[in-house]
Amino acid sequence: MIDVLVAGAGPAGWALAAACARAGLRTELVDPAPDRPWRNTYGAWWAELSPALRPAVAARGRGTVTGTVSHRLEWDYVVLDNAALRAILAAPGVTVCTDRVLGVRPERHGVVAALAAGSQRRAALVVDATGQRRAVLGGARRPPAAEQTAVGVVVDTATAAPLVRAGEALFMDWRAEHGERGWPSFLYGVPLGGDRVLLEETSLACRPGLPLTDLRRRLHRRLARHGVPVDRATEERVRFTVDTPVPLRRGPVLPFGASAPLIHPATGFSVATALRLAPGVAAAVRTGLESGGARGAARAAWRAVWSPPALVVHAMRRTGLEALLTLHPAEVPRFFDVFFALPEEHRWAYLTGREDVPGTASAMGALFAGAPWPLRRHLVLRGLDPRRRPSS
């Protein structure tokens, strides 16, 4: 019997498996292709990363935002080097198994996981880090889900210069330079390192998500307006859910990473949160295992991920998401003008303070106070209507 079985070899799975191994727990990582390269672009704020993880930063730039006017943020935005991040996270104490977890069966002293190759593993705790499909736990968000969708191209630094200046990271540009009406999208432009820049037309959230064909057309029109060619550029496509509910049943299978869900509904970020949480979750598992066996380990792991303050902040952020989704399209850029004009402490609390209930409440209150009266009326009548609040 092992202590922790982690299903999924992405950044969240590796972060938690490595943290468990370093905590002295017998840990196994199961994935059908554990050496598969990580293809997604992972971003974070520089200040979110621990010193041990900062060598994995591929590119760094001062964040900027444009709603109807421009805002220069006080923080640096970074894009991670996936290969370097994997090398940092890898721990010699993790046993890696090339297989797939088909299902789990709780037992008195833990969990039995059935693998596709026909074998079984007994563990005190099973972690589902397979992403939003929750391949082990099940229960992914059913439609109509609120989704973030995006289509981007990778170009060289000189080609991107009309849109992204050296030393900067364009977090959002809501100007409708694509010339289309309808639900708004923004340009996200970030350096990737190695003379590469990602230019991406992004729909922050829409239920259902904006079609990729629409975003591709908008991107090409926007870039053409600035004389940026895309004929031979490498394309990136993004689609994920931003309103996945927290599982109501808390058993011996712990969802982690995007499965948890740790995705911030206002940004789509989750990797930095998973990296930050992993050591604390591992420590909680070890303490719970020593004091209460398998059940103690599961309870401690769930509390480490979903403490009461984290659940409250998650619900508050979901309320903010619902308010955003009911805005008139023309109000969305103005909404972000108000948000990014708030004092730094309010913005930082809302974007990163996962357990900061007072900070999140203060940020939402300051946003309401700083909004023009038509937007305030909308937030009261629509965004804060109890009938529209998410269930989790």
Residue pairs with C-beta under 8 A, 6 or more apart in sequence:
1 109
1 110
1 122
1 123
1 124
2 26
2 27
2 28
2 95
2 121
2 122
2 123
2 124
3 20
3 25
3 26
3 27
3 123
3 124
3 125
3 285
3 289
3 297
4 16
4 17
4 20
4 25
4 26
4 27
4 28
4 123
4 124
4 125
4 126
4 127
4 285
5 27
5 28
5 30
5 101
5 111
5 113
5 121
5 123
5 125
5 126
5 127
6 13
6 16
6 17
6 20
6 27
6 28
6 29
6 30
6 126
6 127
6 129
6 256
7 13
7 30
7 31
7 101
7 113
7 126
7 127
7 128
7 129
7 130
7 135
7 136
8 30
8 31
8 127
8 128
8 129
8 130
8 131
8 135
8 257
8 259
9 29
9 31
9 33
9 34
9 36
9 96
10 38
10 129
10 131
10 257
11 38
11 42
11 82
11 85
11 86
11 89
11 257
11 271
11 274
11 275
12 129
12 256
12 257
12 258
12 259
12 262
12 270
12 271
12 274
12 278
13 29
13 31
13 127
13 129
13 130
13 256
13 257
14 29
14 86
14 89
14 90
14 94
15 89
15 274
15 275
15 278
16 127
16 129
16 256
16 257
16 274
16 278
16 281
16 282
17 27
17 28
17 29
17 91
17 94
17 127
18 89
18 90
18 91
18 94
18 278
19 278
19 279
19 281
19 282
20 27
20 94
20 282
20 285
20 286
21 27
21 91
21 92
21 93
21 94
22 91
22 93
22 279
22 282
23 279
23 282
23 283
23 285
23 286
24 286
25 282
25 285
25 286
25 289
27 93
27 94
27 95
28 94
28 95
28 96
28 97
28 121
28 123
29 94
29 95
29 96
29 97
30 97
30 99
30 100
30 101
30 113
30 115
30 121
31 96
31 97
31 98
31 99
31 100
32 98
32 99
32 100
32 116
33 98
34 96
34 97
34 98
37 82
37 83
38 82
38 85
38 86
39 82
40 82
40 238
41 79
41 190
41 192
41 198
41 236
42 79
42 80
42 82
42 85
42 271
43 77
43 78
43 79
43 80
43 190
43 269
43 271
44 77
44 78
44 80
44 269
44 271
44 272
45 63
45 75
45 76
45 77
45 78
45 272
45 351
45 352
46 54
46 57
46 60
46 75
46 76
46 77
46 78
47 75
47 76
48 272
48 276
48 352
49 56
49 57
49 78
49 272
49 275
50 275
50 276
52 88
53 85
53 88
53 275
55 84
55 88
56 80
56 81
56 84
56 85
56 88
57 78
57 79
57 80
57 81
58 78
58 79
58 80
58 81
58 84
58 192
58 193
58 194
59 78
59 79
59 169
59 190
59 191
59 192
59 193
60 76
60 77
60 78
60 169
60 191
61 76
61 77
61 78
61 167
61 168
61 169
61 190
61 191
62 72
62 73
62 75
62 76
62 77
62 167
62 168
62 169
63 72
63 73
63 75
63 76
63 77
63 168
63 169
63 171
64 70
64 71
64 72
64 73
64 168
64 169
64 170
64 171
65 71
65 73
65 171
65 172
65 173
65 336
65 340
66 170
66 172
66 173
66 174
66 175
67 172
67 174
67 333
67 334
67 335
67 336
67 337
67 340
68 174
68 175
68 333
68 334
68 337
69 337
71 337
71 340
71 341
73 171
73 340
73 347
74 344
75 348
76 169
77 169
77 171
77 190
78 169
79 169
79 190
79 191
79 192
79 193
79 198
80 271
81 193
97 115
99 115
99 116
99 117
99 119
100 115
100 116
100 135
101 113
101 114
101 115
101 116
101 126
101 135
101 136
102 114
102 115
102 116
103 113
103 114
103 136
104 111
104 112
104 113
104 114
104 126
104 136
104 252
104 253
105 111
105 112
105 114
106 112
106 251
106 252
107 122
109 124
109 293
109 294
110 122
110 123
110 124
110 125
110 252
110 294
111 122
111 123
111 124
111 125
111 126
111 252
111 253
111 294
112 120
112 121
112 122
113 120
113 121
113 122
113 123
113 126
113 136
114 120
115 121
124 252
124 285
124 289
124 293
124 294
124 297
124 298
125 252
125 254
125 285
125 289
125 294
125 297
125 298
125 301
126 136
126 252
126 253
126 254
127 253
127 254
127 255
127 256
127 301
128 134
128 135
128 136
128 137
128 253
128 254
128 255
128 256
128 259
129 255
129 256
129 257
129 259
130 136
130 259
131 257
131 258
131 259
132 140
132 141
132 240
132 241
132 244
132 258
132 259
132 261
133 140
134 140
134 255
134 259
136 253
137 247
137 253
137 255
137 259
139 247
140 241
140 244
141 241
141 243
141 244
141 245
143 208
144 207
144 208
145 207
145 208
145 209
145 241
145 243
145 244
146 205
146 206
146 207
146 209
146 241
146 242
146 243
146 265
146 321
146 325
147 203
147 205
147 206
147 207
147 208
147 209
147 239
147 240
147 241
147 242
148 202
148 203
148 204
148 205
148 209
148 238
148 239
148 240
148 241
148 242
148 268
149 202
149 203
149 206
149 209
149 210
149 211
149 212
149 215
149 238
149 239
150 188
150 200
150 201
150 202
150 203
150 215
150 236
150 237
150 238
150 239
151 200
151 201
151 212
151 215
151 216
151 219
151 235
151 236
151 237
151 238
152 188
152 198
152 199
152 200
152 201
152 202
152 219
152 235
152 236
152 237
152 238
153 198
153 199
153 200
153 219
153 223
153 230
153 233
153 234
153 235
153 236
154 192
154 196
154 197
154 198
154 199
154 233
154 234
154 236
155 196
155 197
155 199
155 228
155 229
155 230
155 233
156 195
156 196
156 197
157 166
157 191
157 195
157 196
157 197
159 197
159 228
159 229
160 189
160 197
160 199
160 228
162 226
162 227
162 228
163 170
163 173
163 187
163 189
163 199
163 223
163 226
163 228
164 170
164 189
164 190
164 191
164 197
164 199
169 189
169 190
169 191
170 187
170 188
170 189
170 190
171 188
172 186
172 187
172 188
172 202
172 204
172 336
173 186
173 187
173 188
173 189
174 184
174 186
174 332
174 333
174 336
175 187
175 333
176 184
177 187
177 221
177 222
177 225
177 226
178 185
178 201
178 217
178 218
178 219
178 221
178 222
178 225
179 221
179 225
180 214
180 217
180 218
180 221
181 329
182 329
183 203
183 206
183 210
183 329
184 203
184 329
184 332
184 333
185 201
185 202
185 203
185 204
185 210
185 215
185 218
186 201
186 202
186 204
187 199
187 200
187 201
187 202
187 219
187 222
188 198
188 199
188 200
188 201
188 202
189 197
189 198
189 199
189 200
190 197
190 198
191 197
191 198
192 198
198 236
199 219
199 223
199 228
200 219
200 236
200 238
201 215
201 216
201 218
201 219
201 222
202 215
202 238
203 209
203 210
203 215
204 266
204 268
204 324
205 242
205 243
205 265
205 321
205 324
205 325
206 325
207 243
207 325
209 239
212 237
212 239
216 235
219 230
220 230
223 229
223 230
240 258
240 263
240 268
241 261
241 263
242 263
242 265
242 268
242 321
243 265
243 318
243 321
243 390
244 258
244 261
244 263
245 261
245 390
245 391
245 392
246 260
246 261
246 306
246 311
246 314
246 392
247 255
248 392
250 298
250 299
250 302
251 298
252 294
252 295
252 298
254 281
254 298
254 301
254 302
254 305
255 261
256 262
256 274
256 277
256 281
256 305
257 270
257 271
257 274
258 270
260 305
260 306
261 270
262 270
262 273
262 274
262 277
262 305
263 269
263 270
264 270
264 273
264 317
264 351
265 317
265 318
265 320
265 321
266 317
266 320
266 321
266 324
266 350
266 351
267 351
273 354
277 304
277 305
280 304
281 301
281 304
281 305
283 304
284 300
284 301
284 303
284 304
285 297
285 300
285 301
285 304
286 297
287 300
288 296
288 297
288 298
288 299
288 300
288 301
289 296
289 297
289 300
290 296
292 299
292 300
306 314
307 355
309 355
309 356
309 357
310 354
310 355
312 357
313 353
313 354
313 355
313 356
313 357
313 360
314 392
315 389
315 390
315 392
316 357
316 360
316 361
316 364
317 350
317 360
318 389
318 390
318 392
319 383
319 384
319 389
319 390
320 350
320 364
320 383
321 390
322 383
322 388
322 389
322 390
323 378
323 379
323 382
323 383
323 384
324 332
324 335
324 383
326 378
326 382
326 383
326 388
327 335
327 378
328 378
331 374
331 375
331 378
334 372
334 375
335 371
335 375
338 367
338 370
338 371
338 372
338 375
339 347
339 350
339 367
340 347
341 370
342 363
342 366
342 367
342 370
343 366
345 359
346 359
346 362
346 363
346 366
346 367
347 363
349 356
349 359
349 360
349 362
349 363
350 359
350 360
350 363
350 364
353 359
353 360
368 376
368 379
371 379
382 388
